[in-house]
Amino acid sequence: MEIPAKLPFSKKRLRPRVVLSYIFDYVIIIACVAGFAILNKIEPYHQHFSLNNISIQYPYAVHERIPMAYAICISCVFPLVLIIVYTLFIDGLFSHNKPLDASGKRKLRGPHRWKDRLWELNCGILGLLMAQGLAFVITQALKNACGKPRPDLIDRCQPRAGSKDLFPGLSNSSICTGDPHLLTDGFRSWPSGHSSSSFAGLVYTSLWLGGKLHVMDNRGEAWKALLVMTPLLAATLVAVSRIMDARHHPFDVITGSMLGIACGFVAYHQYFPPLSEPWRKGRAYPIRTWGTEPAGPGNFRNKGPRGESIDALRNPEEERMNPPDIPISEHTRPDASTYLHEPNPYTSNVYNRRPHDHDDGASSSEDDVTNGYEMRHGNTTGQNPGSSHHLPQYDPSNAYMSQTQPLTADAGIHVPDGMAGQGRPLTGMAGRPM
């Protein structure tokens, strides 16, 4: 079979190693499904049990509140439909940077191209299936290895009349006369499969929604948090139903839920950035490369003429969280207001400079402040109405020193000619303690 030279989402020719890496992802998912089917047919270990143990004497529930088929629909089918609909039709619908078509009208679907949407969809589906596949195969392997009795084991077992526990000792499955299939499943209590699969799929969905809604962008919008937490509530209800049906002990449900959370978390971060990086807008990682360093927050965008083909759903104008001409840094500098409690005319507050050239008229003070930075020549009268027109003109090279840069001995205060005798000399001011 010939390996394609490129993916359908990219114009760039890819090495066979890159194409094979994504094919291998799907092979792993198929292997997980096959592994679960094989493990499900293996006889689990049968722990010994006591006929007097009341924790395994619950009645067998013929009709489950949430059968496995319903649980799969809740934790896999619904998230799959959500990812498809959102990625192909909703993403970019409310964008403020919609491109223009040939007729000059705004494109309703936003700035994202179809091939980029398909790449985003590919990564979203891969992550969801990876989370479910890992949860199923790990859970089933642990079930067979542990062989813990379910809470309704005695009802499944139907012990022979007159059966008693050995003294000293316990009973085993040889005294059971019930349905062999039900009895085999009765020794698969730990961990809960419903809990692990539900939390794997729905934790992944919650993280995926949080990335798309950039829930950690410091805006504090409650509706985003509500949407992100809804899948977790659904997963919790599915897990609790297993205790209500006496299919699992509470410990089984808790550990199964933790396993599902781990699978969903790992699968999401294989294809998407963490929620703590809201400037990425929850976009999938670009096509894999080898031999290069991972891109940091300030340079994760490709800069090549055709680099957009491997940056899934990249829109630099929307992803810019900081002012355009101030680079994004990993450590944000503190605001000068935390250090200065009173205005100091001899230091420049470089932290509070706010550009108005590129805020699209969104500033609440747009009518009051001229374009560009607020601190510029010509606004000194408005800043100090009581001062006369004979204001000292400071040299920008030394008068407006950054408060994070100490004033050295060589950097003196420059006083223009003719101003030395007016008012208090600038050099007579007491130095600020460092």
C-alpha positions as CSV (number, residue, x, y, z in Angstrom):
1,M,0.0,0.0,0.0
2,E,1.4,3.4,-1.0
3,I,1.7,6.0,1.8
4,P,0.2,9.4,0.8
5,A,2.7,12.2,0.5
6,K,0.5,14.7,2.2
7,L,-2.6,14.9,4.4
8,P,-5.9,16.2,2.9
9,F,-5.8,19.1,5.3
10,S,-2.4,20.5,4.2
11,K,-0.7,21.7,1.0
12,K,2.7,20.8,2.3
13,R,4.3,17.6,1.4
14,L,4.9,15.5,4.5
15,R,7.5,12.9,5.2
16,P,6.2,9.3,5.5
17,R,7.1,9.3,9.1
18,V,4.6,12.1,9.9
19,V,1.8,10.4,8.0
20,L,2.5,7.1,9.6
21,S,2.4,8.7,13.1
22,Y,-1.2,9.7,12.7
23,I,-2.1,6.3,11.1
24,F,-0.5,4.7,14.1
25,D,-2.8,6.7,16.4
26,Y,-5.9,5.1,14.8
27,V,-4.2,1.7,14.9
28,I,-3.8,2.1,18.6
29,I,-7.5,3.0,19.1
30,I,-8.5,-0.1,17.0
31,A,-6.1,-2.2,19.1
32,C,-7.7,-0.9,22.3
33,V,-11.1,-2.0,21.0
34,A,-9.8,-5.4,20.1
35,G,-8.1,-5.7,23.4
36,F,-11.3,-5.0,25.3
37,A,-13.2,-7.6,23.3
38,I,-10.5,-10.2,24.1
39,L,-10.3,-9.3,27.8
40,N,-14.1,-9.4,28.1
41,K,-14.1,-13.1,27.1
42,I,-11.4,-14.1,29.6
43,E,-12.5,-15.6,32.8
44,P,-11.7,-13.2,35.7
45,Y,-10.1,-14.2,38.9
46,H,-12.6,-15.4,41.5
47,Q,-11.9,-14.0,45.0
48,H,-13.2,-16.0,48.0
49,F,-16.1,-14.5,49.7
50,S,-18.2,-15.0,52.9
51,L,-21.9,-16.0,52.7
52,N,-22.4,-13.8,55.8
53,N,-20.9,-10.7,54.2
54,I,-23.9,-8.3,54.0
55,S,-22.1,-6.0,51.6
56,I,-22.5,-8.6,48.8
57,Q,-26.1,-9.6,49.6
58,Y,-27.9,-6.9,47.6
59,P,-30.6,-8.1,45.2
60,Y,-29.7,-8.4,41.5
61,A,-31.2,-5.5,39.5
62,V,-32.6,-7.0,36.3
63,H,-33.1,-3.6,34.7
64,E,-30.2,-1.2,35.1
65,R,-30.9,2.5,35.3
66,I,-28.3,3.3,32.7
67,P,-27.3,0.3,30.6
68,M,-23.8,0.2,29.0
69,A,-25.3,1.2,25.6
70,Y,-26.8,4.3,27.1
71,A,-23.6,5.1,28.9
72,I,-21.7,4.9,25.6
73,C,-24.2,7.3,24.0
74,I,-23.8,9.7,26.8
75,S,-20.0,9.6,27.1
76,C,-19.0,9.0,23.4
77,V,-21.8,9.5,20.9
78,F,-23.0,12.9,22.2
79,P,-19.4,14.3,22.6
80,L,-18.7,13.1,19.1
81,V,-21.7,14.9,17.6
82,L,-20.8,18.0,19.6
83,I,-17.3,18.1,18.3
84,I,-18.5,17.6,14.7
85,V,-21.2,20.3,14.8
86,Y,-19.1,22.9,16.7
87,T,-16.0,22.4,14.6
88,L,-17.6,22.4,11.2
89,F,-20.4,25.0,11.7
90,I,-20.2,27.0,14.9
91,D,-16.5,27.7,15.4
92,G,-15.9,31.2,14.1
93,L,-19.6,32.1,13.8
94,F,-19.3,34.8,16.4
95,S,-15.8,36.0,15.4
96,H,-15.1,39.7,15.1
97,N,-12.6,39.2,12.3
98,K,-14.7,37.5,9.6
99,P,-13.1,37.8,6.2
100,L,-14.8,39.3,3.2
101,D,-15.9,37.2,0.2
102,A,-15.6,38.3,-3.4
103,S,-18.8,40.4,-3.2
104,G,-17.5,42.3,-0.1
105,K,-19.8,40.7,2.4
106,R,-18.6,39.1,5.6
107,K,-18.3,35.4,5.6
108,L,-20.8,33.9,8.0
109,R,-18.6,30.9,8.9
110,G,-15.8,33.1,10.1
111,P,-12.1,33.2,9.2
112,H,-11.4,29.4,9.3
113,R,-11.0,27.4,6.2
114,W,-12.6,24.1,5.6
115,K,-9.3,22.2,5.5
116,D,-8.4,23.7,8.8
117,R,-11.7,22.7,10.3
118,L,-11.2,19.1,9.1
119,W,-7.8,19.0,10.8
120,E,-9.4,20.3,14.0
121,L,-12.1,17.7,13.6
122,N,-9.5,15.0,13.1
123,C,-7.7,15.9,16.3
124,G,-10.9,16.2,18.3
125,I,-12.1,12.8,17.3
126,L,-8.7,11.2,17.9
127,G,-8.6,12.5,21.4
128,L,-12.1,11.4,22.3
129,L,-11.6,7.9,20.9
130,M,-8.2,7.7,22.6
131,A,-9.7,8.6,26.0
132,Q,-12.4,6.0,25.6
133,G,-10.1,3.3,24.3
134,L,-7.6,3.7,27.1
135,A,-10.4,3.7,29.8
136,F,-12.0,0.5,28.4
137,V,-8.9,-1.6,28.0
138,I,-7.3,-0.6,31.4
139,T,-10.6,-1.0,33.3
140,Q,-11.2,-4.5,31.8
141,A,-7.6,-5.6,32.5
142,L,-8.0,-4.5,36.2
143,K,-11.4,-6.2,36.5
144,N,-10.0,-9.6,35.4
145,A,-6.9,-9.3,37.5
146,C,-8.7,-8.3,40.7
147,G,-11.8,-10.4,40.5
148,K,-13.6,-8.5,43.3
149,P,-17.2,-9.7,44.0
150,R,-20.0,-7.3,43.2
151,P,-22.6,-6.2,45.8
152,D,-25.2,-8.6,44.3
153,L,-22.9,-11.6,44.1
154,I,-24.8,-13.9,46.5
155,D,-28.0,-13.4,44.4
156,R,-26.1,-14.2,41.3
157,C,-24.4,-17.2,42.9
158,Q,-27.5,-19.0,44.2
159,P,-25.5,-21.1,46.7
160,R,-26.5,-24.8,47.1
161,A,-28.8,-25.5,50.0
162,G,-26.9,-26.0,53.2
163,S,-23.8,-24.2,52.0
164,K,-21.7,-22.7,54.8
165,D,-18.4,-20.9,55.1
166,L,-15.5,-23.0,56.0
167,F,-14.3,-22.6,59.6
168,P,-11.8,-21.1,59.6
169,G,-12.0,-19.9,56.0
170,L,-14.3,-18.5,53.3
171,S,-16.5,-19.9,50.5
172,N,-15.7,-19.9,46.8
173,S,-17.5,-20.0,43.5
174,S,-17.8,-23.8,43.5
175,I,-20.9,-23.6,45.7
176,C,-22.8,-21.5,43.1
177,T,-25.6,-22.8,41.0
178,G,-26.7,-19.6,39.2
179,D,-26.2,-18.5,35.6
180,P,-22.5,-19.0,34.7
181,H,-22.5,-15.8,32.6
182,L,-24.0,-13.7,35.4
183,L,-21.6,-15.3,37.9
184,T,-18.6,-14.5,35.8
185,D,-19.6,-10.9,35.6
186,G,-20.2,-10.9,39.3
187,F,-16.5,-11.0,39.9
188,R,-15.8,-7.8,38.0
189,S,-16.7,-5.2,40.5
190,W,-13.4,-3.2,40.7
191,P,-13.0,-0.7,39.0
192,S,-16.4,0.5,37.7
193,G,-16.4,0.4,33.9
194,H,-19.4,2.8,33.6
195,S,-17.6,5.3,35.8
196,S,-14.2,5.1,34.0
197,S,-15.7,5.3,30.5
198,S,-18.1,8.1,31.4
199,F,-15.5,10.3,33.1
200,A,-13.0,9.6,30.3
201,G,-15.3,10.8,27.6
202,L,-17.0,13.6,29.5
203,V,-13.8,14.9,31.1
204,Y,-12.3,15.1,27.7
205,T,-15.4,16.9,26.5
206,S,-15.3,19.3,29.4
207,L,-11.6,20.2,28.6
208,W,-12.4,20.5,24.9
209,L,-15.2,22.9,25.6
210,G,-13.1,24.9,28.1
211,G,-10.4,25.3,25.4
212,K,-12.9,26.4,22.7
213,L,-14.6,28.8,25.1
214,H,-11.2,29.9,26.5
215,V,-12.7,29.6,29.9
216,M,-9.5,30.7,31.7
217,D,-9.1,34.1,29.9
218,N,-9.4,36.1,33.1
219,R,-12.9,37.5,32.2
220,G,-14.8,35.5,34.8
221,E,-17.9,34.7,32.6
222,A,-20.1,32.4,34.7
223,W,-22.0,30.9,31.7
224,K,-18.7,29.4,30.4
225,A,-18.0,27.7,33.7
226,L,-21.6,26.3,33.7
227,L,-21.2,24.8,30.2
228,V,-17.8,23.3,31.0
229,M,-19.1,21.7,34.2
230,T,-22.2,20.2,32.7
231,P,-20.4,17.1,31.2
232,L,-18.8,16.4,34.6
233,L,-22.3,16.4,36.2
234,A,-23.5,13.9,33.6
235,A,-20.5,11.7,34.3
236,T,-21.1,11.8,38.0
237,L,-24.8,10.8,37.6
238,V,-23.8,7.8,35.5
239,A,-21.3,6.7,38.1
240,V,-23.8,7.1,41.0
241,S,-26.4,5.0,39.2
242,R,-24.0,2.0,39.5
243,I,-24.3,2.3,43.3
244,M,-28.0,2.7,43.1
245,D,-28.3,-0.5,41.0
246,A,-25.9,-2.4,43.5
247,R,-23.6,-3.1,40.6
248,H,-20.5,-1.6,42.3
249,H,-19.3,-0.6,45.7
250,P,-18.6,3.1,46.3
251,F,-14.9,2.5,46.3
252,D,-15.2,0.9,42.9
253,V,-17.0,4.0,41.5
254,I,-14.5,6.4,43.0
255,T,-11.4,4.6,41.6
256,G,-13.1,4.1,38.3
257,S,-13.9,7.8,38.1
258,M,-10.3,8.7,38.9
259,L,-9.1,6.4,36.2
260,G,-11.5,8.0,33.7
261,I,-10.4,11.4,34.7
262,A,-6.7,10.5,34.1
263,C,-7.5,9.0,30.7
264,G,-9.5,12.0,29.5
265,F,-6.8,14.4,30.8
266,V,-4.0,12.6,29.1
267,A,-5.9,12.1,25.8
268,Y,-6.8,15.8,25.6
269,H,-3.3,17.1,26.2
270,Q,-2.0,14.8,23.4
271,Y,-3.7,16.9,20.8
272,F,-4.7,20.2,22.5
273,P,-2.9,22.8,24.6
274,P,-3.7,23.2,28.3
275,L,-6.5,25.5,29.4
276,S,-4.0,27.7,31.2
277,E,-2.9,29.0,27.7
278,P,-6.1,30.8,26.6
279,W,-4.3,32.7,23.8
280,R,-4.3,29.5,21.9
281,K,-8.1,29.5,21.7
282,G,-8.2,25.7,22.3
283,R,-6.8,25.0,18.8
284,A,-5.3,21.6,18.1
285,Y,-1.6,21.3,17.9
286,P,-0.2,21.6,14.3
287,I,1.1,18.6,12.3
288,R,3.8,16.8,14.1
289,T,7.5,17.6,13.4
290,W,10.7,16.2,14.7
291,G,14.1,17.8,15.3
292,T,12.6,21.2,16.4
293,E,12.1,22.7,19.7
294,P,8.5,23.2,20.9
295,A,7.1,26.6,20.3
296,G,6.7,28.9,23.2
297,P,3.7,31.3,23.9
298,G,5.3,34.1,21.9
299,N,6.3,32.2,18.8
300,F,4.0,29.3,18.3
301,R,2.6,30.6,15.1
302,N,4.3,29.7,11.8
303,K,5.8,32.6,9.9
304,G,6.3,30.9,6.5
305,P,4.4,32.0,3.4
306,R,2.5,28.7,3.5
307,G,2.8,28.0,7.1
308,E,-1.0,28.4,7.6
309,S,-1.6,25.0,6.1
310,I,-0.2,23.3,9.2
311,D,-1.5,25.7,11.9
312,A,-4.9,24.3,12.6
313,L,-7.5,27.1,12.7
314,R,-4.9,29.8,13.4
315,N,-6.2,33.4,13.4
316,P,-3.5,35.7,14.8
317,E,-5.8,38.6,15.1
318,E,-8.2,36.7,17.4
319,E,-5.4,35.0,19.3
320,R,-3.7,38.2,20.3
321,M,-4.4,38.6,24.0
322,N,-1.9,41.4,24.6
323,P,-1.5,44.7,22.8
324,P,-0.1,44.1,19.3
325,D,3.2,45.9,19.8
326,I,3.9,44.5,23.2
327,P,5.4,41.0,23.0
328,I,3.7,38.2,24.9
329,S,6.1,37.1,27.6
330,E,5.9,34.1,29.9
331,H,6.2,36.3,33.0
332,T,4.0,39.4,33.1
333,R,5.6,42.4,34.6
334,P,3.9,43.9,37.7
335,D,1.9,47.1,37.5
336,A,3.7,50.1,38.7
337,S,0.7,51.0,40.9
338,T,1.8,48.2,43.3
339,Y,5.0,50.2,44.0
340,L,4.0,53.8,43.6
341,H,1.3,55.1,45.9
342,E,1.7,58.7,44.8
343,P,2.4,60.1,41.4
344,N,6.1,60.6,40.6
345,P,6.8,63.0,37.7
346,Y,10.3,61.8,37.4
347,T,9.6,58.2,36.6
348,S,7.8,56.7,33.7
349,N,5.0,54.3,34.3
350,V,5.8,52.0,31.4
351,Y,3.5,49.3,32.7
352,N,0.3,51.4,32.4
353,R,0.9,52.5,28.8
354,R,-2.2,51.5,26.9
355,P,-2.3,51.7,23.1
356,H,-5.5,52.9,21.4
357,D,-4.4,52.4,17.8
358,H,-5.4,48.8,17.6
359,D,-8.3,48.3,20.0
360,D,-11.0,48.7,17.4
361,G,-12.7,51.4,19.3
362,A,-13.3,49.1,22.3
363,S,-11.7,51.4,24.8
364,S,-14.1,53.2,27.2
365,S,-11.9,56.3,27.1
366,E,-11.5,56.5,23.4
367,D,-13.2,59.9,23.2
368,D,-11.0,61.4,25.9
369,V,-7.5,60.2,24.9
370,T,-5.6,60.7,21.8
371,N,-4.5,57.7,19.7
372,G,-1.4,56.0,20.7
373,Y,0.0,55.8,24.2
374,E,-1.6,57.9,26.9
375,M,1.7,59.3,28.2
376,R,2.9,61.5,25.4
377,H,3.9,65.1,24.8
378,G,1.0,67.5,24.8
379,N,-1.0,65.9,27.6
380,T,1.0,67.4,30.5
381,T,-1.4,70.3,30.9
382,G,-4.4,68.0,31.2
383,Q,-2.5,65.8,33.7
384,N,-1.5,68.8,35.9
385,P,-4.0,71.7,35.4
386,G,-2.5,73.8,38.1
387,S,0.8,74.1,36.5
388,S,1.8,77.1,34.4
389,H,3.0,77.1,30.8
390,H,6.6,77.3,32.0
391,L,7.0,73.6,32.5
392,P,10.4,72.0,32.4
393,Q,11.0,70.0,29.3
394,Y,12.7,66.8,30.3
395,D,15.0,64.8,28.2
396,P,13.3,61.5,27.5
397,S,16.7,59.7,27.6
398,N,17.1,60.4,31.3
399,A,14.0,62.2,32.8
400,Y,11.5,59.4,32.3
401,M,13.5,56.5,33.7
402,S,11.8,53.1,34.1
403,Q,11.3,52.4,37.8
404,T,12.7,49.0,37.3
405,Q,16.0,50.6,36.0
406,P,18.0,52.3,38.8
407,L,19.3,55.8,38.1
408,T,23.1,55.5,37.8
409,A,25.6,58.1,38.6
410,D,26.2,58.9,34.9
411,A,22.5,59.5,34.2
412,G,21.9,63.0,35.6
413,I,18.9,65.1,35.4
414,H,19.0,67.5,32.4
415,V,17.6,70.9,33.0
416,P,17.1,73.1,30.0
417,D,18.8,76.5,29.8
418,G,16.9,79.3,31.4
419,M,15.1,77.1,33.8
420,A,17.7,76.6,36.5
421,G,16.6,79.5,38.6
422,Q,12.9,78.8,38.6
423,G,11.4,76.9,41.4
424,R,13.1,74.2,43.4
425,P,16.0,72.6,41.7
426,L,15.3,69.1,40.5
427,T,18.6,67.8,42.0
428,G,17.6,68.9,45.4
429,M,14.9,66.3,45.8
430,A,15.5,63.5,48.3
431,G,16.2,60.2,46.6
432,R,13.7,57.5,46.8
433,P,14.8,54.6,48.9
434,M,15.6,51.5,46.9
